């Protein structure tokens, strides 16, 4: 039986993950324009920039300028991404972001070695110093994440038992530091998930940790994004990362990357048609999606911004 939630939280990542993925330079003013547009849609969480080396990711060289430039809307949480203490300090120095820590793990050792030059054991041990860094800076840690939770372009399928083992290790680390992990993010980093594997992995985690909130980060490289989100909804998952118009991807995934995050407006549309509350104004979100497409200067994969909503079509039919 399905366990659909009554409401879901959509975490918008388009401005960060999307602009980080785009090859061409995007003017700072246009990045700010999209953030301000998204701020008016009813979305409650928007990830706006990455605090990373501009040598590695040139498109994020203006991170501080972007954060300084957008207009905050009350009730909206604005976040950034960082990979080390320098990035964290940059995020804190802005004074405008909701900065929260996470215990981050990767289920694929081969991907971890390529991405961070660490083994699984080394990455687990590194969490002690990372958590100490968070505590020293007054940054709360209530979240954990597992990348490549459904499969890897370098390692292949990831077993459910490995995910459960990583969860156990994560909660052991949290207990050692007297942390209360409330949310676990399962990331389909390289688009290996299918509805079957979503049900299998989420089901196993929920069975072992029934009081844990699960969040899904999905990619649409193989056209499974919305189908996987639906499978997540069936399993009671009420939190999803998404990117307006389907912006973004994982440039470090190899074998062509993992292009396209699950599209925000398509996800919101599906929830709306299912009677699941999102708190998002879909028409306003569609305008933001069209703006995103205009900013990057090429077609983006979002479907609802092209096909329109059924609510608007029903209104036209009723008025005819």
ZAGUKOL-229207 format. One record per atom (N, C-alpha, C): residue in one letter; x, y, z. Coordinates in pm, whole numbers, plus 50000, padded with zeros to 5 digits. Last residue first. Layout:
residues N
AXYZ
...
***
This chain:
residues 320
X484765282647830
X484395282147688
X482895280647670
X485435280048091
X485005293248046
X484505293347903
X486285253748108
X485085257648183
X484525270948135
X488605255447956
X487495247047910
X486205251147979
X490135272248119
X489785276447982
X488605268547928
X490385256248347
X489735269348355
X489285274248218
X491875234948247
X490505232448296
X489725245648304
X494255247948195
X493495242548084
X492055239948126
X495095253948452
X494815264948359
X493975260048241
X495395227748548
X494495237048616
X494125248548523
X497375216548392
X495995212048370
X495005221348437
X499865239348262
X499245231548370
X497835227248332
X502295236047989
X501295242848071
X500685233648176
X504345226547830
X502995221247809
X501905228347886
X506575241047923
X506245240847780
X504785236747757
X506665237448189
X506795251248141
X506475252147993
X506565209648204
X505355217148236
X505455231648190
X509235200948140
X508085198048052
X506895207148077
X512695209848131
X511405210348197
X510245208648101
X515225210748002
X514355199047985
X512995199548052
X515955240547808
X516105232447929
X515025221747929
X517655255847532
X516495248647587
X516855240547711
X519715284547620
X519465272447543
X518285265047607
X520365305747790
X520445307547645
X520305295047562
X520275309848058
X521325300948009
X521425301147857
X518085328348066
X519405331848122
X520505322948066
X515935314447958
X516405326547891
X517815330247938
X515645294748150
X515965290948013
X516515302847935
X514905310548368
X516135302648374
X516585298748234
X512415320048278
X513515329448301
X514845322048302
X510985296548283
X511215303048154
X512335313348164
X511015292748560
X511635282848472
X511925288848335
X509535314448649
X510945313348688
X511675303548598
X507065307148542
X507715319348494
X509195319448531
X506625284648700
X506795282948556
X507445295348495
X506225296948945
X507385288348927
X507665286048779
X503785309348905
X504975317748930
X506245309648907
X502205286348879
X502305295848768
X503535304948783
X502495274349133
X503025267749015
X503165277348897
X503455283649433
X502615289149326
X503175284049194
X503715259449690
X504345266549579
X503295271349480
X502895242249883
X503015256249920
X503585264949810
X502355215949838
X503765220149828
X503975234449877
X500195188549906
X500485202849922
X501985205449911
X498725166749685
X499775167849786
X500245182449791
X497015160349481
X496435165749603
X497425166749717
X498075153449245
X497825142449338
X497205147249468
X498555177249123
X497525168749063
X497175156849154
X500675185949287
X499415193549282
X498285184849229
X502675167549221
X502125167849357
X500775174949360
X503095174748952
X502645161248987
X502015161049125
X503965201648988
X502765198548910
X502225184748947
X506355197649127
X505255204849192
X503935202049121
X507825184348925
X507555177749053
X506375184349124
X507925204448733
X507285191748699
X506925183948826
X509335224248869
X507925226748834
X507205214048792
X511875210848910
X511045215849020
X509585217348980
X513095180848776
X512635194448747
X511625199148853
X516005164848882
X514555164048868
X514015178348866
X518845176448689
X518195173048815
X516695171648791
X520955169648434
X519565171848464
X519085167048598
X523445144848376
X522815157448341
X521375157848389
X526095133048478
X524715130048517
X523925142848496
X528705122948245
X528135130548356
X526755125548393
X529955107848054
X528965117348009
X528305125348119
X531605092648228
X530735086048129
X529605095248083
X531485112748534
X532115104648432
X531115098748335
X530625129848735
X530095116248734
X530745107248631
X531095156248769
X532175147148810
X531765132548799
X528905171848717
X529975171748618
X531105162048650
X525675164948755
X526925162348827
X528065161448727
X523255191448705
X523765178048688
X525005176248771
X521115218248568
X522165211948647
X522505197648614
X517535223948549
X518925228448545
X519855218448613
X514825219748534
X515705208348515
X517165212148499
X513365241848602
X513515239048458
X514395226948428
X514925241748915
X513975248148826
X514365245448681
X515575211749075
X516165223449009
X515185228948906
X515385196449402
X514975197949263
X515625210549206
X515055173849671
X515845184149604
X515405184549459
X512315167249885
X512985164749757
X513835176649717
X510435150850129
X511425161350103
X512215157749978
X508895129250204
X508235142350197
X509215153850175
X508155095750143
X509205106050143
X508565119650118
X506365074650129
X506175084550234
X507245095250241
X506475058349915
X507155053550036
X507085063650150
X505285073349720
X504605061049762
X505175055849895
X507325091949687
X506065096149748
X505285083949798
X509185075849553
X509495081349684
X508245085649758
X507825071949316
X508105060349400
X508455064749542
X507905098449227
X506605092149256
X506795079949346
X510645100749183
X510015109149284
X508655103449323
X510905082748972
X511545079749100
X510965088149213
X509465096548777
X509025083148817
X509635079248952
X511065119348756
X509705120648810
X509165107048854
X513565106448658
X513455115748770
X512085116348835
X514145090548443
X513505084048557
X513215093648673
X515645097648222
X514205099848218
X513445094048334
X518315095648270
X517685084748195
X516155085848196
X518775119348415
X519605115848300
X518945105348211
X517705132048633
X516775127448528
X517515123148402
X518325126648984
X518705131648851
X517815125248746
X517485135849322
X517325127549204
X517805134649077
X517535131949652
X518165140549551
X518255132149424
X515215129549917
X515765123749795
X516335134649704
X515155124050269
X515075133350157
X515735126950036
X513495111750553
X514325108850437
X514075119450330
X513565112250904
X513045118550783
X514015115950668
X513205084951123
X514125093351046
X513425099150925
X511765066151256
X511555080151295
X512445089851219
X512575040951161
X511215045751131
X510975060351166
X515015026251052
X514995039251123
X513635045951099
X514435002250927
X515435002251034
X515395014951119
X512485009850745
X512214998650835
X513174998850954
X513755030150605
X512595033450689
X512295022350789
X515695015150469
X516105025450564
X514955028850659
X514064998550309
X514994992550404
X515425002650510
X512685017750153
X511965008550241
X512855002450348
X514765029550012
X514005037650108
X513255028550205
X515535006549862
X516465013249952
X515725021450057
X513114998649725
X513944989149799
X514814996149903
X512155021749600
X511325014849699
X512175005549786
X514365026749433
X513915036849530
X513105030049639
X514365004049274
X515475005849370
X515145016749472
X511925008349133
X512134996349213
X513234998349316
X512345032748996
X511315031849100
X511495019549190
X515945035648988
X514685032748922
X513615032349031
X519125052348978
X517895048249047
X516765045148949
X521325062948863
X521145048548852
X519815043948909
X522405089748857
X521175085948785
X521065070948759
X524455096949020
X524775093748880
X523625087348805
X523265102849269
X524255111949211
X524485109549063
X520845101949434
X521065094049312
X522035101849224
X521155103949779
X521375110649651
X521625100749539
X519335107850061
X519825097349972
X519925103149832
X519635123550365
X519475125750222
X520105114150146
X518035122250667
X519015115250585
X518685117750438
X517505141050961
X517225139550818
X518365131950752
X518375141551225
X516935140851200
X516585137551055
X520725132951455
X520485133751311
X518995131551283
X522045147651712
X520755141451682
X520465143351533
X525205141551867
X524395148251766
X523115140451741
X527405133452023
X526155137652085
X525305146251991
X529475121451899
X529565135951913
X528295141951973
X528665095251896
X529935098351960
X530095113351985
X526385097151741
X526265094151885
X527535097851959
X527515101651488
X526645111751550
X526535109651700
X528855077451448
X529615090051453
X528805100651525
X526615060751439
X527645058651540
X528495071051558
X525325069951218
X524675072051348
X525635069251463
X527215061451025
X526875075751040
X526275078451178
X527095033851052
X528345040751081
X528095055651106
X524455029450970
X524875025451105
X526155032651146
X524625038450707
X523725045050801
X524145041950945
X526375019250605
X526805033250612
X525925041050710
X524704996950620
X525944997250696
X526465011450712
X522715004550440
X522355002650581
X523605002750669
X524245004650207
X523595016950252
X523235015850400
X524974977850190
X526014987950206
X525425001050256
X522504965750152
X523234962950276
X524354973050298
X521834973449897
X521094979250009
X521834977050140
X524664979149681
X523744970449754
X523044977949868
X524904995049377
X525234996349519
X524204988149597
X526214987449053
X525134987349150
X525674988449293
X529245004948958
X528064997148928
X527004998049036
X531515020348968
X531465008349052
X530264999449023
X531235041748803
X532545035548811
X532525022248884
X528665051148824
X529195049248689
X530565042448689
X526605036049070
X527775044349038
X528295040948899
X523665036849287
X524525031249183
X525595041149143
X522345048049494
X521595038549413
X522445032149303
X523885066649626
X523165056949707
X522455046149626
X525695087149575
X525765074749496
X525025063449566
X525875099849914
X525945101349769
X526055087649703
X524085105550192
X524835094750126
X524745096949976
X524025127050478
X523755124350337
X524625112950287
X522365141550762
X523405133050704
X523025130350558
X521715167251002
X521475161050873
X522665152250833
X522265184151200
X521095175651220
X520785167351096
X524335205451340
X524425193651254
X523265184351288
X524975241151352
X524225229151393
X524365217851292
X527885258551419
X527035253851310
X526305241151352
X529845271051572
X528455272151612
X527465267751507
X532435265751511
X531825277351445
X530345278951477
X532985242851645
X533805254651675
X533215267351616
X531235225051519
X530995229051658
X531755241751693
X532485222551267
X531125227851278
X530865233151420
X534935211051347
X534915224051278
X533535230451288
X534015186851446
X534695196251537
X534715210251479
X533145175851206
X532165179151309
X532755188851410
X535655172451086
X534645180951021
X533595185251123
X536905154451253
X537465167951243
X536475177551179
X535145132451209
X535425137551344
X535945151751340
X535185126250940
X534015132950993
X534245138551133
X537355111250869
X537455125750851
X536295133250914
X536495085150894
X537345090550999
X537445105850991
X535065083150651
X534375081550779
X535185087750893
X537145085950470
X536065095850471
X535275095050601
X538665063450522
X539265076750543
X538185087450551
X536835043850442
X537265044650581
X537875058250613
X536625049050168
X535445050050253
X535845051650400
X539445069850068
X538735057150078
X537505059150165
X539805099449865
X539715092549994
X539105078849977
X539565118849661
X540835112049685
X540895105849825
X537175129149587
X537815135049705
X539155128749742
X536585117249337
X536015130149371
X536755137049485
X537865092449323
X537995101849210
X537605116049252
X537075081449565
X538485083049537
X538725092849423
X534295081049529
X534875088949638
X536365091449612
X534015062549325
X533625076549301
X534255085649406
X534955039849461
X535635044349339
X535285058849307
X533125036949669
X534515040249700
X535255045349577
X529905047949705
X530835042349607
X532265046649638
X528555061949896
X528425047449897
X529395040549803
X529755087550100
X529565083049962
X529565067849961
X528615111950343
X529295099650303
X528985096450157
X528545137650579
X528415133950438
X529255121550406
X526765153150809
X527695141950802
X527535135950663
X526515188750797
X526005175550761
X527125165350773
X525425221750913
X526375211250880
X525715198050847
X524185252650788
X523985240650868
X524935229750820
X523315285350752
X524455276350745
X524265264650842
X521605305550570
X521275295950674
X522335284850666
X523215337350500
X522815323750466
X522475315450590
X524335361450553
X523005361550492
X522465347650463
X526965363850626
X525965368150722
X524545367650670
X529305357850493
X528285365650422
X527245371150517
X530795341650660
X531165355750651
X530125364150577
X529835315950615
X529505322750740
X529735337750730
X531035310950365
X529575310950379
X529145318450504
X533745312050434
X533205321550336
X531695322450347
X533885290450607
X534155303850659
X533635314550563
X533375269650424
X532455272150535
X532645286350589
X535665271350263
X534355273750206
X533325276850312
X537595264350455
X537665277350389
X536315281050329
X536855238150518
X536715248650618
X536765262550555
X535045224450230
X536125224650328
X535925236550422
X532955226650058
X533605213650065
X534705213050171
X529605240650048
X531055241850066
X531635227950082
X526745258449937
X527465245849946
X528945248849967
X524095277050100
X525205275550008
X525855262050028
X520675289350128
X521825281250168
X522905281650061
X517935305150269
X518915305750161
X520185298650207
X514605300850339
X515955297550385
X516885297250265
X511955323150378
X512735315250283
X514135313250340
X510805340050560
X510305326350555
X511045317350458
X511145369750368
X510905363350498
X510305349250482
X513525370450114
X512095370650142
X511875363650276
X516365390050016
X515765379250095
X514265381350115
X517595396749709
X516695402749807
X516005391749888
X521115393349624
X519705389649616
X518895395949730
X523805402549671
X522905409649580
X521445405749583
X525355386749831
X525155400649872
X524025407349794
X525405363749677
X524755363549808
X524455377649856
X526865373249456
X525505368249438
X524755368549571
X529315379449573
X528525390149509
X527075385849491
X530195354249656
X529915364549755
X529045375749698
X530505341449398
X529585336349501
X529205347049602
X531915344449161
X531165356149213
X530215352249327
X532935320349086
X533885330549130
X533185342449195
X531575299248982
X531225303249118
X532195313849173
X532605292648736
X531285298948738
X530875303748876
X534985278148781
X535045292548749
X533715299748759
X535925255548976
X534575258748927
X534525273848898
X538685255049017
X537975242548991
X536605245048928
X539215281649058
X540015274448960
X539325261448920
X537565289249261
X537215293849127
X538055287349019
X536685265349503
X537795272049435
X537365276449295
X533455273249649
X534505264149606
X535585271949534
X530645276849756
X531885283349798
X533025273649773
X527905279649540
X528915270949598
X530125279349637
X524515293049591
X525885293249538
X526705281649597
X521815287749675
X522105298449579
X523485297949516
X519055269049744
X520525268649749
X521045277549637
X516205276449918
X516865278549790
X518375278249812
X513135268650059
X514585266650070
X515205267649932
X510495273450004
X510985276950138
X512475275050155
X508565287349740
X509615278049782
X510205282749914
X506975307949662
X506495299849774
X507475289049815
X508005324649470
X507145313649426
X506505305749540
X509875343849517
X508485348249517
X507505337049480
X512355333149479
X511985337049616
X510505340549627
X512655331249207
X512305319149281
X511825322349422
X513435358049159
X512205352749101
X511735340349177
X515855359349294
X514755368049336
X513415363249281
X517305340749140
X517085338349283
X515905346649333
X517335353848890
X516645341048905
X516355338049051
X518825376948954
X517475378148901
X516695365148918
X521285366449020
X520485372749124
X519025373949080
X522075358748765
X521955348648871
X521055353948982
X522195383648647
X521175374248601
X521005362648700
X524335395748776
X523015401848786
X521905392248743
X526515379948693
X526065379748833
X524635384948846
X526235362748381
X526425375148457
X525835374048597
X527835332548318
X526525338748340
X526715351148424
X529855315448080
X529755324848193
X528375331148198
X528985281047990
X529255295047959
X529155304048080
X528295256548109
X529645258748059
X529955273448037
X526545247948409
X526565254648279
X527985258148236
X526895239548669
X526975229648562
X527105236048424
X526425261348824
X527725254948837
X527965245348721
X523805266948765
X524805276148714
X526215270448727
X522655243648898
X522455246748757
X523545255548700
X523395244549164
X523795233049083
X523665235948934
X522375271449229
X523715266449259
X524125255449162
X519795275149120
X520805285749108
X522225281049138
X518505248949182
X518845253649048
X519915264349040
X517555238449411
X519005238849397
X519445244449262
X514955238849649
X515405243549517
X516925244949512
X513205214649794
X514425222349817
X515035226149682
X509975211049895
X510825211049776
X512005220349801
X508145190550100
X509035202050099
X509945200749977
X504695180450091
X506125178250068
X506865191550071
X501845165450251
X502565177250205
X504025173650183
X500945140450302
X499945150650274
X500585163350219
X502585112150144
X502525123050242
X501435132950204
X501455078750082
X501675092350031
X501625102750143
X502025050950085
X502035058850208
X502285073450172
X500425022849928
X501165035449922
X501005043150052
X500844988150000
X500005000050000
X500885012550000
***
